[in-house]
Amino acid sequence: MTGGSPHRITMLGRPGCHLCDEALAVIERVAAELGVSYEVRDITVAPAEEKEEYWEKIPVTFVDGARHDFWRVSEKRLRAALRGAH
């Protein structure tokens, strides 16, 4: 994780998910460059409501708690969302 900005990226994924690995690489790169913190949450231990809503959409990313993207993370869209949040 990185820190510096009050903004946070959250990724909801699961172990062994290749799309989650790809999304995390984008998140790590953008977070490091912009000084934004991030966390990764495992959907397999998430509350039932989250599993029901997001299981078929992982990886799901959130910026400051608001759903941002699912299935794939667009580096361009993520950067824009974080810059717009400043």
C-alpha positions in Angstrom: 0.0 0.0 0.0 1.0 3.6 -0.5 -0.1 6.7 1.2 -0.1 10.5 1.0 -3.4 11.4 -0.5 -6.7 11.3 1.5 -8.2 9.3 -1.4 -8.4 5.6 -1.4 -8.8 2.9 -4.1 -10.4 -0.4 -3.0 -10.4 -3.5 -5.1 -12.7 -6.3 -4.4 -11.4 -9.6 -5.9 -10.4 -13.1 -5.1 -7.3 -15.2 -5.0 -6.5 -16.9 -8.3 -8.4 -14.5 -10.5 -6.2 -13.4 -13.4 -8.4 -10.3 -14.1 -7.8 -9.3 -10.4 -4.1 -9.7 -10.9 -4.2 -7.4 -14.0 -6.4 -4.9 -12.2 -4.1 -4.8 -9.2 -1.1 -4.1 -11.4 -2.8 -1.0 -12.8 -4.0 0.1 -9.3 -0.5 -0.3 -7.8 1.1 1.8 -10.6 -1.5 4.6 -10.5 -1.6 4.7 -6.7 2.2 4.9 -6.5 2.4 7.7 -9.1 -0.5 9.8 -7.6 0.3 9.1 -3.9 -3.1 7.4 -3.3 -3.6 4.6 -0.8 -5.3 1.3 -1.8 -6.6 -1.8 -0.3 -7.5 -5.2 -1.7 -10.5 -7.0 -0.2 -11.2 -10.7 -0.7 -14.8 -11.3 -1.9 -14.7 -14.9 -0.7 -14.8 -13.6 2.9 -17.1 -10.6 2.2 -20.6 -10.2 3.6 -23.3 -12.1 1.7 -24.7 -8.9 0.2 -21.4 -8.0 -1.4 -21.0 -11.5 -2.7 -24.4 -11.5 -4.3 -23.9 -8.0 -5.9 -20.3 -8.3 -7.0 -19.3 -12.0 -7.4 -19.9 -12.0 -11.2 -18.2 -8.6 -11.7 -14.8 -9.0 -10.0 -12.5 -7.4 -9.9 -14.6 -4.4 -8.8 -12.9 -1.1 -8.0 -14.1 1.7 -5.8 -12.7 5.2 -5.5 -13.4 6.8 -2.1 -16.1 4.2 -1.5 -18.0 4.8 -4.8 -18.1 2.0 -7.3 -15.8 2.9 -10.2 -15.2 -0.1 -12.5 -15.7 -3.8 -12.8 -14.1 -6.7 -14.8 -11.2 -4.5 -16.0 -9.5 -1.4 -14.7 -8.9 1.4 -17.2 -5.8 3.2 -16.2 -7.0 6.3 -17.9 -10.4 6.3 -16.2 -8.8 5.6 -12.8 -6.4 8.5 -13.1 -9.2 10.8 -14.2 -11.4 9.8 -11.3 -8.6 10.4 -8.8 -7.5 13.7 -10.3 -11.2 14.8 -10.4 -11.5 13.9 -6.7 -8.7 16.3 -5.7 
